[in-house]
Amino acid sequence: AAATLSFATAVLTVTPAPGEAARLAAHQAVTRLGQQMGHPVTLRGELYPVPVAEPALELAYDVGELDCADCAAHFEGAVRGLAGAAEATLNFATAVLTVTPRAAEEREALHRAVTEVGQQMGHPVTLRGERTPNAAPQAEGAPSWWGRLLARRRDLTTAGAGLAIVLALALRLLGAPEAASTALYALAILVGGYYVAKSGWFGFRATRSLDMNALMTLAAVGAMILGEWVEGAMVIFLFSLGNTLESYTVNRARHAIRALMSLAPKVAYKLVGEAQVQVPVEALAVGDRIQVRPSDRIPMDGDIESGHSAVNQAPVTGESLPVEKGIGDAVYAGTINGEGSLTVRVTRLAQDNTIARIIRMVEEAQASKAPSQRFVDRFARVYTPLVIAGALLVAVLPPLSGLGGWAEWFYRALVLLVISCPCALVISTPVSIVSAISAAARMGVLVKGGAYLEELGAVRAVAFDKTGTLTRGEPIVVGGGCDQHNDVDVLPDRCLAYQGLLTQAAAVERHSPHPLAKAVVAEAERLGLGDGPAAEDVQSEPGRGIRGTVGGHQVVVGSHAYVHANGEGDHCEGDFCQRVEAAAGNGQTTMVVADLCCGRRGLIAVADRLRPTAAQAVSDLRAAGIADVVMLTGDNPATAAAIAKQAGIEQVRAGLSPADKVEAVRGLLSEYGRVAMVGDGVNDAPALAQASVGIAMGAIGTDAALETADVALMSDDLAKLAPTIRLGRRTLATIRQNILVSLAIKALFLALAVAGAATLWMAVFADVGTSMLVILNSMRLLRRAG
């Protein structure tokens, strides 16, 4: 612990050891010591206050043992039917249940009711991120052996049922009495079916409809009535085993993105005076200073106050190479510091840092339903009741018509009951979406929902903004000269007149925030010309130029027309005008500089640089099957054409206002159907919103980009565009494969069941097997991100 007492302010600051107990003990000790020494102390607020949010009315739960999409729908219905519940939504993909109470005073009672229903239906719930006021604190550390046993009780009953079946088969092979093996089959049904039947009963009681647990229970009971003990035992065992395997595989897909949470350290070294004090990251406030040691993970978002290092941002942005960072640069939680030591001033709270926001947005994206999922859900709501009705007809009509015995058709009806579960069909889309969104996040691409993944898969044209998207958005001086020379590329150290004009131009441009002005100032400082006299009486005309007095000389900087209008000679004469036009034709922005007092005149050529990956990204998009790549820019046609040529883009639309860009995107939509627009997420917001999919770049440091875009590239790497579009296409293909396989197998077994060629255990095996096949096929997207 550390303590500092300021005599001037009479404020004592104490830094206790980490932990609630240590903080309380330190407070009690300081209070007691103050009384003893005649210096009573009053707590003015915790030194490291942990922000505590007001409890929200809405309740959000993590749901356990949720491996069947049909059962999830029934559980959602049961919760929605609770007294005090205004609304309930359970997302199978993320296993998150959201419940809205009718009133704040009903919140606690509703929480207890939800917990009870979850226990009854075999879906234990855990409140996310908070405890109810009267809830007992949860013990820290590893769960007890009894807790682990209870958590795996379904696995244990499944294993028990399997063991009983194996023993029964062994007894039959050894010639034991039939009653012995029958007893073991009955034991397998009772042990393995206990939680299945319990969940099915409570689900039926709450929703008045049959979920998969209830259907399997009916099938097992029917088999026992018919004396088919082996069939009944196999139905329960295969169903339970399938649930266990599905739970494991689905949870892998659900929790893939949660691995990001482990990237950000739980503690940080806060600077208190000259001392470094280890504190929980939740205790840090905006403005606090922390020390990041070499090779450590950076614990918080912040700006570097001192130090220089190469930071590995791959965990967040997917960038392959470390990024050099110095004073004033932003760093992000979860990224890895290089060999330098950094002092960082915190800019975001722990719960709002970059990784936390990414996780939050990805989980929201995973919870959103894609169009294909909404279709499947509607189909499943019709399919299951129809098949159950068909099973009842099969059980009754043929025997009444004299087409066979009651036992024979009753058995076929039981097979139809098993086939009526739409689990494989319902699960076909959400697991694919969860896997694909997680895969995209791991390569530094944030997709805001399944709908946008499907749109990406159908995109046929891509439109790019130019400045800050295809180019770096940081113009630099690429040439210059004065009217004493004929070459626009005269080296500055060979032209003293040009150096003088550049010094004057920089003095005036220091008063402008324009990117071109910053480029001129940076060039003057690079050449050691930044120490000239300051400009006075500066006046600017946005979009045209700027003028001022430098060392008693009237200096004008801007377009040739602006300089001419402000006192410089002929508007366009001889070789100088040709050089201005030649520079513009090369994709450069030209600024004329004139010293009106001595008649000197010069030219500064500025250009934005193409991003290193832009040309390859355009080529990759074409190789991926994109029919057209277009540039939409507000820049002049000559500059736009030059950049487009470097990037390999043939179609250019220049001189566009934001409204013109929206119209251009509409035209592309009418021609191609699905269009992606790539921009910075701020200035291009209308065009991004108009496109089928709006893609923003460099979103790691831009809140607006994260909020406005449908897809956000966390870095400025355009090379990720083609892999993201291919991921969207693979996701679409995977969903279609899953739906087709599910429907085909269902149709096959419906026919076999009616024909009497399918058994109960075959139907269960087919249902579970199809679900597993669909899940594993979807999870391939996790392994192939790009």
WOGI-V340782 format. One record per backbone hydrogen bond with DSSP energy under -1.0 kcal/mol. NH is the residue of the N-H (numbers start at 1). CO is the residue of the C=O. Records with the same first field share a line. If there is no record, write none. Layout:
NH = CO  CO
This chain:
2 = 15
4 = 13
6 = 11
10 = 6
11 = 6
13 = 4
15 = 2
23 = 19
24 = 20
25 = 21
26 = 22
27 = 23
28 = 24
29 = 25
30 = 26
31 = 27
32 = 28
33 = 29
34 = 30
35 = 31
36 = 32
37 = 33
39 = 34
59 = 99
61 = 97
62 = 126
63 = 95
64 = 124
72 = 68
73 = 69
74 = 70
75 = 71
76 = 72
77 = 73
78 = 74
79 = 75
80 = 76
81 = 77
82 = 79
85 = 82
86 = 100
87 = 100
89 = 98
91 = 96
95 = 91
96 = 91
97 = 61
98 = 89
99 = 59
100 = 87
102 = 84
106 = 103
107 = 104
110 = 106
111 = 107
112 = 108
113 = 109
114 = 110
115 = 111
116 = 112
117 = 113
118 = 114
119 = 115
120 = 116
121 = 117
123 = 118
126 = 62
128 = 60
135 = 132
148 = 144
149 = 145
150 = 146
151 = 147
152 = 148
153 = 150
156 = 152
157 = 153
158 = 154
159 = 155
160 = 156
161 = 157
162 = 158
163 = 159
164 = 160
165 = 161
166 = 162
167 = 163
168 = 164
169 = 165
170 = 166
171 = 167
172 = 168
173 = 169
174 = 170
175 = 172
176 = 171
181 = 177
182 = 178
183 = 179
184 = 180
185 = 181
186 = 182
187 = 183
188 = 184
189 = 185
190 = 186
191 = 187
192 = 188
193 = 189
197 = 193
198 = 194
199 = 195
200 = 196
201 = 197
202 = 198
203 = 199
204 = 200
205 = 201
206 = 202
207 = 203
208 = 204
215 = 211
216 = 212
217 = 213
218 = 214
219 = 215
220 = 216
221 = 217
222 = 218
223 = 219
224 = 220
225 = 221
226 = 222
227 = 224
228 = 223
229 = 227
232 = 228
233 = 229
234 = 230
235 = 231
236 = 232
237 = 233
238 = 234
239 = 235
240 = 236
241 = 237
242 = 238
243 = 239
244 = 240
245 = 241
246 = 242
247 = 243
248 = 244
249 = 245
250 = 246
251 = 247
252 = 248
253 = 249
254 = 250
255 = 251
259 = 256
260 = 257
261 = 258
263 = 260
268 = 279
270 = 277
271 = 289
272 = 275
275 = 272
277 = 270
279 = 268
281 = 266
283 = 280
284 = 281
287 = 346
288 = 285
290 = 344
291 = 269
292 = 342
295 = 338
296 = 293
298 = 335
302 = 331
303 = 345
304 = 329
305 = 343
306 = 343
309 = 325
311 = 323
312 = 336
316 = 313
317 = 313
318 = 314
323 = 311
325 = 309
328 = 304
329 = 326
331 = 302
334 = 298
335 = 332
336 = 312
337 = 296
342 = 292
343 = 306
344 = 290
345 = 303
346 = 288
347 = 301
352 = 349
353 = 350
357 = 353
358 = 354
359 = 355
360 = 356
361 = 357
362 = 358
363 = 359
364 = 360
365 = 361
366 = 362
367 = 363
374 = 370
375 = 371
376 = 372
377 = 373
378 = 374
379 = 375
380 = 376
381 = 377
383 = 379
384 = 380
386 = 382
387 = 383
388 = 384
389 = 385
390 = 386
391 = 387
392 = 388
393 = 389
394 = 390
395 = 391
396 = 392
397 = 393
400 = 396
401 = 397
402 = 399
403 = 398
409 = 405
410 = 406
411 = 407
412 = 408
413 = 409
414 = 410
415 = 411
416 = 412
417 = 413
418 = 414
419 = 415
420 = 416
421 = 418
426 = 422
427 = 423
431 = 427
433 = 429
434 = 430
435 = 431
436 = 432
437 = 433
438 = 434
439 = 435
440 = 436
441 = 437
442 = 438
444 = 441
445 = 440
446 = 712
448 = 710
453 = 449
454 = 450
455 = 451
456 = 452
457 = 453
458 = 455
459 = 456
460 = 674
461 = 674
462 = 628
463 = 676
464 = 630
465 = 678
469 = 466
470 = 466
471 = 466
472 = 609
476 = 607
478 = 605
479 = 605
480 = 488
481 = 603
483 = 601
485 = 482
490 = 487
494 = 491
495 = 492
499 = 495
500 = 496
501 = 497
502 = 498
503 = 499
504 = 500
505 = 501
506 = 502
507 = 503
508 = 504
509 = 505
510 = 506
511 = 508
512 = 509
518 = 514
519 = 515
520 = 516
521 = 517
522 = 518
523 = 519
524 = 520
525 = 521
526 = 522
527 = 523
528 = 525
529 = 524
536 = 549
539 = 547
541 = 545
544 = 541
545 = 541
546 = 557
547 = 539
548 = 555
549 = 536
550 = 553
553 = 550
555 = 548
556 = 594
557 = 546
558 = 592
559 = 544
563 = 559
564 = 560
565 = 561
566 = 562
567 = 564
568 = 563
577 = 573
578 = 574
579 = 575
580 = 576
581 = 577
582 = 578
583 = 579
584 = 580
585 = 581
586 = 582
587 = 584
588 = 583
589 = 606
591 = 604
592 = 558
593 = 602
594 = 556
595 = 600
596 = 554
599 = 595
602 = 593
603 = 481
604 = 591
605 = 479
606 = 589
607 = 476
611 = 470
614 = 611
617 = 613
618 = 614
619 = 615
620 = 616
621 = 617
622 = 618
623 = 619
624 = 620
625 = 622
626 = 621
627 = 460
628 = 460
630 = 462
631 = 651
632 = 464
633 = 653
640 = 636
641 = 637
642 = 638
643 = 639
644 = 640
645 = 641
646 = 642
647 = 643
648 = 644
649 = 644
653 = 631
655 = 635
656 = 633
661 = 657
662 = 658
663 = 659
664 = 660
665 = 661
666 = 662
667 = 663
668 = 664
669 = 665
670 = 666
671 = 667
672 = 668
673 = 669
674 = 672
676 = 461
677 = 693
678 = 463
679 = 695
685 = 682
688 = 684
689 = 685
690 = 686
691 = 687
692 = 675
693 = 675
695 = 677
696 = 711
697 = 679
698 = 715
699 = 713
700 = 714
701 = 698
702 = 699
706 = 702
707 = 703
708 = 704
709 = 705
710 = 694
711 = 694
712 = 446
713 = 696
714 = 444
720 = 717
721 = 718
724 = 720
725 = 721
726 = 722
727 = 723
728 = 724
729 = 725
730 = 726
731 = 727
732 = 728
733 = 729
734 = 730
735 = 731
736 = 732
737 = 733
738 = 734
739 = 735
740 = 736
741 = 737
742 = 738
743 = 739
744 = 740
745 = 741
746 = 742
747 = 743
748 = 744
749 = 745
750 = 746
751 = 747
752 = 748
753 = 749
754 = 750
755 = 751
757 = 752
763 = 759
764 = 760
765 = 761
766 = 762
767 = 763
768 = 764
769 = 765
770 = 766
771 = 767
772 = 768
773 = 769
774 = 770
775 = 771
776 = 772
777 = 773
778 = 774
779 = 775
781 = 778
782 = 779
786 = 784
